[in-house]
Amino acid sequence: MKYNEAMNFDDPFFRKIFFEVHSGLPREGPGDEPSLRRALGLVSGLPPRPVVLDVGCGPGLQTLDLARLTGGAVFGLDNHEPFLQDLRRRAEAAGLSRRVQALKADMNRLPFPPGSFDLIWSEGAAYSMGFADALRSWREFLRRGGWLAVTEAVWLKPGAPEPVRRCWEEYPDLKDIPAVLDQVAACGYDIAGHFTLPDEAWWTHYYRPMEKRLAALREKYASDPTALDLLADHQREIDVYRRYSEYYGYEFIVCRRR
Ligand SMILES: C[S@@+](CC[C@H](N)C(=O)[O-])C[C@H]1O[C@@H](n2cnc3c(N)ncnc32)[C@H](O)[C@@H]1O
């Protein structure tokens, strides 16, 4: 499920069901450690203990991977406190709490001085403030020559069938890969490399655990048609990906502040 302004988070029931589906999942979007390693492999010349910001970190599985793999100090930033609590718990359990800081803030107004970071990371979150707006506004928080690694949803091929287009209605700005790369370059970055997240990155930590959760919630809310409708929206998103994943995906883009 893609978080966006149009979602009815003001409706307490929508909010309750949404977070019953989403709380306690390993991740809040597609991604996995092999893909993170591959993206990090495109970054060069980081200092031995880089300062890293993970924007829209959610429960922070990748935040911990970043701390382990870079050896640096990593800030996980999100505006949803329960996700940050998950991250704090996980960092503690992994013995990483001295190097990982969970910070509640709005990605539209990063609370740091310019030039604070060697690396800004953001998986599946930049779109929520508009991909290009995010890239432009985060740029000043990188030191000169600092790195940005982001994932962004893309069309992988034209001619998506109706169920796919309906699923992405809430994100009408979805582009193909060349158009997204053009946007990155226009925002003042040199692209070091990019690749499409593999199928497993959608299933392992995201859709498979979410499907299990949905099955349990369908039982819990068996006599509540409103709840069942909301759960069906989530299930539809998963089913569409299962059937039509050749049409869309997430592109990991690694680039450097020009
Ligand atoms: C699709 S989830 C991705 C989470 C995580 N990066 C992952 O891959 O598992 C997007 C995240 O962005 C966060 N978010 C959305 N709008 C935000 C904002 N304005 N400021 C900070 N975080 C925000 C959400 O709370 C959510 O955790």
The ligand as an ORCA input file, in Angstrom:
! r2SCAN-3c Opt
* xyz 0 1
  C       6.545      2.758      1.888
  S       7.147      3.095      3.494
  C       8.862      2.585      3.345
  C       9.511      2.290      4.676
  C      10.947      1.747      4.618
  N      11.831      2.625      3.903
  C      10.985      0.374      3.975
  O      11.424      0.273      2.829
  O      10.542     -0.575      4.641
  C       7.258      4.859      3.522
  C       7.640      5.431      4.893
  O       7.697      6.852      4.793
  C       7.132      7.396      5.985
  N       6.664      8.754      5.681
  C       5.641      9.129      4.846
  N       5.529     10.474      4.810
  C       6.521     10.956      5.617
  C       6.941     12.282      5.975
  N       6.313     13.355      5.493
  N       7.992     12.424      6.801
  C       8.643     11.334      7.305
  N       8.285     10.054      7.007
  C       7.239      9.870      6.174
  C       6.016      6.438      6.363
  O       5.677      6.544      7.743
  C       6.655      5.101      6.008
  O       7.361      4.560      7.096
*
